[in-house]
Amino acid sequence: MTCPPPTVDARKALDFLRTSGLVDLSVPLSRVVDQVSQLDDVAGYVLAWERYVLVVANQVADDDSAADN
């Protein structure tokens, strides 16, 4: 039996990304796109980014639930 993923507060996850220093949100997406030459590279980057955000969001949710207990 698998457990459903924890609910994620997107605002808390975004706040964590902004304050953690792990991600430079000041870099415009156009600069990232200009630095790659293939559309597949961009798609791969976007998929990797989405996965990273989900992992961070889940970590924030886990930390919040641990703090509540």
C-alpha positions in Angstrom: 0.0 0.0 0.0 1.4 3.4 -1.0 0.9 6.6 0.9 -0.3 9.7 -1.0 2.3 12.4 -1.2 2.0 15.1 1.5 0.1 18.2 0.7 2.4 21.1 -0.4 1.9 24.7 0.4 3.2 26.3 -2.8 3.8 29.7 -1.1 5.9 28.1 1.6 7.9 26.1 -1.0 8.5 29.3 -3.1 9.5 31.2 0.0 11.9 28.5 0.9 13.5 28.6 -2.6 13.8 32.4 -2.4 15.4 32.4 1.1 17.6 29.3 0.9 20.0 30.7 -1.7 20.0 27.4 -3.5 18.4 28.9 -6.6 19.3 32.2 -8.3 15.8 33.5 -9.2 17.3 36.7 -10.6 18.5 34.9 -13.7 15.9 35.5 -16.5 14.6 32.5 -18.3 15.6 34.0 -21.6 19.2 33.9 -20.5 18.9 30.2 -19.6 17.3 29.4 -22.9 19.9 31.4 -24.8 22.7 29.3 -23.2 21.4 26.0 -24.6 21.3 25.1 -28.2 18.7 22.4 -28.4 15.0 22.4 -27.5 15.5 19.0 -25.9 18.1 20.5 -23.5 15.5 23.1 -22.5 12.8 20.5 -22.0 15.2 18.4 -19.9 16.1 21.4 -17.8 12.5 22.2 -17.2 11.7 18.7 -16.2 14.7 18.6 -13.9 13.6 21.9 -12.4 10.1 20.7 -11.8 11.4 17.6 -10.1 13.7 19.7 -7.9 10.9 22.0 -6.9 8.7 19.0 -6.0 11.5 17.5 -3.9 12.1 20.8 -2.1 8.4 21.3 -1.6 8.0 17.9 -0.1 11.0 18.6 2.2 9.3 21.8 3.4 6.1 19.9 4.0 8.0 17.2 5.9 9.8 19.8 8.0 6.5 21.6 8.7 4.8 18.3 9.8 7.8 17.4 12.0 7.6 20.8 13.6 3.9 20.4 14.3 4.5 17.2 16.1 
